[in-house]
Amino acid sequence: MYSLIATVSAKYLEILEVFEMQGDIEEILVSRETMRQKVKELGMQISRDYEGKDLILVCVLKGGFVFLADLMREITIPVDMDFISVSSYGNSTKTSGVVRIIKDIDINVANKHILIVEDLVDTGLTLRHLKELFNTRGPLSVKICTALDKPSRRKVDIEIEYKGVVIPDKFVVGYGLDYAGKYRNLPDVCTLSPKVYMD
């Protein structure tokens, strides 16, 4: 068992080293150990707050899937889950502010509690749109849980009930976050070198 864990960890280090050698990654901003501890804390808090309630975790794809997988395994109460896919970035490092629904959820959320699971909240525009959308479908509540929060980029006032790690205004990848479809598989949250995304 321990040898398997060591092998997997070594493989992740190899992936990170490849990107570092290419000069794509500047630094590890949030380590996998820090994320693991924060997710455990969030799971405990959510379990307490929603005990005895009908809870649906709605993951925002694609970036939120790694966080969702870790988070739901730390939640000790029964939960349902679904996925929604939206587009507001494309291959840019900044949101356009225009939110397009690519894949909607399949579950009926009427008379249930919704917890939107997001990888990163920056401007808040996407989350505001999603909260407004879900609130038209008759849920008992709609709240937000994010792995990372970048408050310095906020453009709208939006409440985040379950907040992971607060980070500065740097472009980050890893732990499910990408740039142009790459870097999601990095186990840590890393800053991306501007040379990668600047002309």
FENBELCOR-V645080 format. One record per helix or strand of 2 or more residues. SS is the DSSP state (2 for helix, 1 for strand). FROM is the first residue (numbers start at 0). TO is the last residue. If there is no record, write none. Layout:
ss=<SS/SS>
from=<FROM/FROM>
to=<TO/TO>
This chain:
ss=<2/1/2/1/2/1/1/1/2/1/2/1/1/1/2>
from=<1/24/31/54/64/79/99/112/124/140/150/161/171/188/193>
to=<20/29/48/60/71/86/102/120/134/148/152/165/173/191/196>
